[in-house]
């Protein structure tokens, strides 16, 4: 857990440092979206879903034309990661590129009053384009490296997942 807190503090420090440097040329985007997720490996445990749909609330801060910081809150229904309750997964990303982009992120699962023991790490690639003035559509694919370790699971399970989704954002 200490390792996770250190990583989150480093992300926050990077965000606030870069914010001071490029505030004049930046933009903000908020949005909502969804993605379909599926586990890489077959999981032979009862009450554990191997695929599903997640809802996402998203905020992006455009540092430059080619560099973005993104913070998401992802909602997954019970059964994800072996949880018997719904799961909230806050995440932070650094994304590089304009139009076509790639990036990396970190997050942690939270369910039934407790955080997972280990963070999840994400690699992302996508395309982000303006569909109307100041309205953007982000279509992306993610590979999530994570261990599912909620109390409902007897053993830690390699829960690596692949997701494909879309987020609609308003820029201001």
N, C-alpha and C positions, 0 to 999 in steps of 0.2 A: 504494500500500500504506500510506503514511503517513496518508492521509486515512481509510482504513478503521480503522487503529489509534486515531486520534483519536476517531472516532465510537464505537468500542467502549468506550474509556475514559470518554467522556461518559455512555454508557448505564450503565456500572458505577457511576460517581459519582452519577448520579441515583438509581439503585437503593439504594445505601447511605445516601444522604441521606434519602430518603423512608422507608427502613426505620427509622431512628432516630425519626422523627416519629410513626409509627403502629404501632409494634410491638405495643402492647397490644391493638389491635382487628383484628389481621390473622389470616389463615389461610393454610395451605399446601395445595397440591394437586399430586399427581403422577399421571401417566397415560401411556397408550400409545394410538396410533391409526394411522390410515392416511389417505392421500388420493390421489385420481386427479388427474393433471396432464396438460395438453395445451398445446402451443405455440399462440400466437396466429397466427403466420405459418407458411406451408408452408416447409419447409427441404429444399432439394434437394441434400443431402450424403449420401454413403454412411456407414453405421455411426452415424448420429445418429437417436435415437428422437424422435418428435414427440408421444408420449404414454406414460404408464406409471403405475405405482403406487409410492408412497413410504411407508415406515414411519417413525413419529415417536415419540420419547420426549419427554415434556413435563413441565415444572415451572412452576407458577403461584404467585405470591405476591400475595395479596389485600391491597392497601394500605388500601382503604376498601371500602365496599359497592359503589361504582361505578367503582373504579380498580384495575386489575390489571397486574402485570408478569409476562411469560411468557418463558421460555427453552426452546427446543426444540433437539433434535438430530434431523435428518432424514437417513434413509438412502435413497439412490437407486441403482438398479442401473446397470451399465455401459451406455453409450449416451446417458445424460443429459448434456446440455451438450457432447456430442461426446467425452466421456471414454472411454478404453478400459478403465478400472477403475471400481469402484463409487465413488460420490460421497457424502461426508458434508457436511452443510450445517448448521452451527450458526446459530441465529437468536435474536433478542431482540425482544420486542414490548411496546408500551404499549397497553392496551385500556381503553376507556371504555364503561360501561353495565352494566346488570344484566339478565339474561335476554337481551334483544337487545343486541348490542354492536357496536362498530366500533373499529378501531385501525390502527396502523402499526408496521412493524418493519424490521429490517435484519439481514442475514446475509452469509455468504460461503461459496462452494463450496470443498471441499478434496478432492483426488483425487491418487493416485499420488505422495504426498509433497510436493505443492505447492498453495498457495492460488490461487484465481482472481485476476486482476489488479484486478478491480473488485468491490465489494460488490453484493449484490442488495437491492432495496428492495421492501417488501410492503405492500399495503393489504388489510385483512381486515374482513369483516363476518360475523356469525354469531349463533347462538342457543345459550345455555348454560343447561341446566336440570337440576334434581335429579331423578333417576329412582328412587333409593332413598336412605334417610338417608345422607348423606355421600358419595354416589356421583353424579357429574355427567356428563352427556353434552354435549359441545360439537360442534355441527355448523356448519361454516364454509366460506366461499368466499374465495379469495385471488386477488389480481392481483399477480404478481411482475414487477418491472422488472429485467431483467438482461441482461448481455452474456455470451455464451458464448465463452470465450477460452482454452480449454486448448490445449496444443501440438498435439493431434491435428487441430485445425481450422486450415485455411490462412488464413481470414479471420475476424475477429470477427463473430459472428452475433447479431442481435437475438433473444434467446431469451425474450422476454416470455412468461409462462405463466399460465394460469388453473388453479386447483386447487379441488376440492370434496372435503371430507373430514370425518372425525369422530374425536374423541379422547375416551376414557373416562377419567375422573379420580377419584381417591380423595382426599377432603379430610381433613386432620388438623390 
